[in-house]
Each structure stands twice: as C-alpha cells, then as structure tokens.
Amino acid sequence: MAQFKGMLHLLHKRMADISYPISKQEILDQIGNETVKVDVDQYLSVQEIIAPIHQETFSCASEFYCALLGT
C-alpha cells in the first residue's frame, strides 16, 4: 500500500457511515466503488484498498483498521 500519510484519514472519512459489526462484503456493498486518494496522484477504490484483508468480519472500527494495517 502507498505511503501517502493522508490515506487512512481519507479512507476513514469514506467509512463515516459504516456501522459495526460489519462484514467485508457489507463494506464492499456500501462503499466498495468509492475512491480514496492513496498517493500524491493516485486513487484506488475502497474495494482495491481492502482486497488484501483476509479477515471477513469486523466487530469494531479498531478491528478493521488493525486488519488493514496488518496487510
């Protein structure tokens, strides 16, 4: 994943309406096609960002971000 420092903040803003617990598929259904700036001049969809996560369900935002950062 790119090292753009604002990426997590921008992803978090995209996920503002997400309610937990939630599954990875539910996140994709709700916001999977939305884009997030991941580098100075690069954007990825939420689907592309969370694709590497192996975990399928998340009890809270902290669990989601731990899974994301562990990829």
N, C-alpha and C positions, 0 to 999 in steps of 0.2 A: 504494500500500500504506500502511496505517496507520503512524503513527509511535510506536506503543507500544514502548518500549525493550526490554521483555522478550520480544517476539515471536520474535526469532531464537533466543534461548535455549530457549524453549518448543518451537519447531519442531525445533531440534537434538535436544532430548530425545525428541521423537516419532520422530526418524530414527535413534535409537541402534542399532537392529538392522539398519540398511541397510548392505550390503556393496558396495564399489566394485570394479571398474567396474560401472555400472548404467545402464539406460535410464530415461527419464522415464516410460515406460509401466510398467516394472517397479516404480518407486516408487509409482505410482498403484495398481497391483495389490496391493502390500503394505500401504500405509498411506493410500491416497487418501481414504478416508472418515473418517479420524480428524480430530478438530478441534483447533485451536490458538487460544489467546487472542491476538487481534491488536490489540486496543484495550481500554480500560478496561472496556467492557461489550459487546464484540463478539468473536465467534468465527467462524472460517472453516475449512472443511475443507482438508486438505493439497492436495487437487485444486484448489480455488479459489485457493490461495496460489501454486501453481506453474504454473497455467494460462498466465500471460503469458510464461513462459520459452519461447523459440523453439528452444533447443538440445535435441537429442533424446537425447544420451548424455553421461555424466559419468565421467571416469576416476578422480576422487577427490572427496572432500567439498569441498575448496577450489574445484574447478572448478564444482561445483553451486552453492555459495554466491555465487561471483562472477557466475554466470549469473542467480541470483535477485536479487541486489542491482543488477544492470545493467538490470532490467526497469523 
